[in-house]
Amino acid sequence: MMHVYFLEAVGCSPAVVKIGVSSFVLARISSLQTGMPFKLRLIGYVTYPTDTAARSAESKLHKKFKAKRLEGEWFELTPKIRASIMAMVGNSASIPLPTIKLPEFPTEPNYQAMVPPASSRGKDGRFQSKVPSI
């Protein structure tokens, strides 16, 4: 299964939407969010049975909205484009996306765990390099 997804960059002016394709939408959102100055919000997605069908639909949408293309797969999210997206998402037989459980990380780094063990120190007390000398 492949999904054509619609992501809005929240707080961006003008409002923008990314129209993309992925079989793992939540993982794709996570990778796109890295380095983005705006929070990404999933407006919705449409599920297709094959990669070919999803990419064809994505291409048609890119052509349909080309007058509002900003860069790559990013488009100005006009009221007309939003209405088109909502009509597609509302009329699709989209399956629920699986929930991804992300690992929990401590809020404070454990600096002690970052210090190499004493056994890695040489006779002079300095840490020994694992890189061979030239």
Secondary structure as GFF3:
##gff-version 3
##sequence-region A 1 134
A	DSSP	beta_strand	2	10	.	.	.	ID=ss1
A	DSSP	beta_strand	16	22	.	.	.	ID=ss2
A	DSSP	alpha_helix	25	33	.	.	.	ID=ss3
A	DSSP	beta_strand	39	48	.	.	.	ID=ss4
A	DSSP	alpha_helix	51	64	.	.	.	ID=ss5
A	DSSP	three_ten_helix	66	68	.	.	.	ID=ss6
A	DSSP	beta_strand	69	71	.	.	.	ID=ss7
A	DSSP	beta_strand	74	76	.	.	.	ID=ss8
A	DSSP	alpha_helix	79	91	.	.	.	ID=ss9
A	DSSP	alpha_helix	111	114	.	.	.	ID=ss10
A	DSSP	three_ten_helix	118	120	.	.	.	ID=ss11
###
